[in-house]
Amino acid sequence: MPEYLVIRLGAEDQPVEWMLADDTGTRRSEVSNGSLSEAAVAAGDRPVIALVPAVDILTTTVNMPVRSASKIRTALPFALEENLAQDIGDLHFAIGDRRADNRLPVAVVAHERMAAWLDRLTLEGIRPAKLIAENHGLAKIPGTLSLLLDGDTVMFNNGADEAFVMQSVQPSDVLVVSGQLHDKAVDDGAASGHVVVFCTPEKDQQLTHEWIALRQEMHSVDVNVLPDGVFPKLAITVAAGNGINLLQGKYGKKTEYSALFRPWKAAAILLLALSILSVVAKGIDLNRLENEKAALQSQFMAEYRQLRPDDTREIVDPQSLVESLKRAMGATVGPQVFLPGLRELGTAMAENSSAKIEAISYRAGVIDLRLTAPDVPTLDRIQQTVNASGRFSATIQSTDQVADTINGRIQIRESGQ
């Protein structure tokens, strides 16, 4: 199970607190206090969760029907703009996991504060895995009003959408602001809600009368005393996965592509070398072929000039020129069909000796036959034997029965014509 070092950042001139906790929300060490450099040493190779002051962060929820993360990031600042005192360009928006009611938790903080926290951590060699508002360490309990008292700060959530932090106020003031406790000057309403409080023993003693008064107003008030302070409570909650990680967008973790490709460095170099050699080899072959082409063309032109010394034009297509010369000399330039066709026909007639050739003609690459045979199957066998050569295609053009003899006509041509 992952073990985190949780560090709580306060003011820059104040010591920090740290402790170990795992992702099950189990405490793994005592709380330590000291400088941030000492906390960095304690972290070692463990991932770090940094808790930052909640008074600098606005936590809210918003109804965003879109699902695309990029579209949410684009629309979110404008959806909250009317509720923010600062220009949205100066603010960083981080989102949490979408809730069952489809609302999206959001944390808003100034870029200036983000830069200050990250600079402090980076200066000591700390790269936090998460940066979370400390009040997110106060878990939300459905149907319960939760308060955590830390010095003069009161952290509050109503178990649903509302969460905020107030300073220098009493717990009852926070409940009034949240609308969970009626102001006696306005409304003497009935008791409303269940309250769970977390505080140190000192705060518990100071607020004894406050608890008595609240128990008269609320359904129940359950005070949980934290003998080791509030930090362990916050630390184990965020280590278990609670809270919105502020390290998103421009502050998100950058992919270390060099580390990803390092194991494949040797293979990549070899592949690159092979690719270069292949390109070079193809270039050499192309150059060789171009030289051979030029040599052949030069030889052809030399011989052609001997035949026609008066023709000084540039010859672009030597093959067409040779065929033109053949036609001029009466030579055929078409494929030789007649004699090979007769060889195939002779084989077919030898296998079917009962058939006889009455007449044969050849024109434009086509052999026409007139035959007599005792029956049509004999003509079919002649046709199939010619076709079996693969080079020629024989087709029966007509058949006519005269007495006991079949007069037939077969046409033979090269396959594909």
ABEGO torsion letter per residue (X at the ends): XBBBBBBBBBBAABBBBBBBBBAAGBBABBBBBEBAAAAAAAAEABBBBBBBBAAABBBBBBBBABABAAAAAAAAAAAAAAABABBAAABBBBBBBBBAAGBBBBBBBBAAAAAAAAAAAAAAGBBBABBBBAAAABBBBBGBBBBBBBEABBBBBAGBABBBBBBGBBAAAAAAAAGABBBAAABBBBBBEBBBBBBBAAAAAAAAAAAAAAAAABABBBBBBBAAEAAAAAAAAAAAGBEBBABBEAABBBBBAAAAAAAAAAAAAAAAAAAAAAAAAAAAAAAAAAAAAAAAAAAAAAAAAAABAABABBBABAAAAAAAAAAAAGBBABBBAAAAAAAAAAAAAAABAABBBABBBBBGGBBBBBBBBABAAAAAAAAAAAAAAGABBBBBABBBBBEABBBBBBBBBBBGX
